[in-house]
Amino acid sequence: MLQAHAELQRQTVVSRCKEGVGSVWRRIVRQVLGPPIRIPIVYYHEIGPEVSKHVVHPDVFADQVRWLVDTGFNVLSMDDLVRVYTGKRSAPPRPGPC
């Protein structure tokens, strides 16, 4: 019983140390890199004429992209997304890669 209690205390201390180190690390990363960049990503399994659970009709896809643009989202290519995350490009005001 005493050994079980000692093990529980040890696990609690280890857990708190890990949390402490993690929070310190996150704070350092935020100070160096700034606030996290949040970019919504829209992806499709497939676009084609035969609609199914994983296939979107081209007309529906076009309507959805048009809606994103009309509501102010900026479309980014995957190359631009990588540039944003590596600091080689700034993120547009309302980014939304496609």
N, C-alpha and C positions, 0 to 999 in steps of 0.2 A: 504494500500500500504506500509506504513512504517512497519507494523507488518510482512508483507511478506518479506520485505528486511531484517529485523532483523532475521527472521527465516532462511533465506538463509545464512546469515553470520554465524549463530550458527551452521548450518549443515556443512558449510565449515570448521569451526574451529574443530568441532568434527571429521570430516573426516580426517583432517590433523593430529590431535592428534592420531587417530587410526593408521594411516600410520606410524607416528613417532614411536609409541610404537612397532608396528610390525617390523619395520626395526631394531630397537634396539634389540628386541628379537631375530631376525634372526642373527644379528651380534654376540650376546652372544652365541647362539647355535653353530654357526660356530667356535667360539673361543674354546668352550668346546669340541665339537665333531669332529672338523676338517671339511674339505670340504664334501659336500654331496656325497654319493656313488651312482653312476648311473649304474644300472645293467639291461640290456635288458632282458625281459621275453618273452619267446615264449610259447604259450599255444594252446591247441587244444580242441575243444568241444568233438570230438569223433574220434577214429581211427577204421576203419572197412572196410569190403569189398564193401559195398554199398555206393558209393561216392555220396555226395549231398553238399549243401551249407555249412553244418556244420560237414561233415564227410570226413576225409582224408583217402585214401587207405594206408594200411600198407607199401607198397613199396615206395610210395611218402614220407611218414613220414620218413622211413629209409634213403632215399636219402637226405632229408632236414637236418636230424641230421648229416649225414655223411659230408655234405657240411659245416655245422657249425664247426665241429671238424677239417676238412681239412683246413679251413680258419683261424684256430687258436683260436676259441672260446672254453672256458672251460665250461663244463656242470656241474651245481650245482644242488644238490637235494634241495627240499624245506627246509629240516632240515639245510643244509649248508647255504642256503640263510638267514635263521633266525639267524644262528650263526654269519654271516657277519654283519648283521644289529644290533645285540646286542653286537658286539665287542668281541665275543668269538673266532672269526676266521678272518683272513685277507682275503680280496677279491683277487682272482687270477687276473693276468694282463688283461685278456679279458674274464670276466665272462659272462655267459649266461645260467641261470638256465633252466632246461627243465623238 
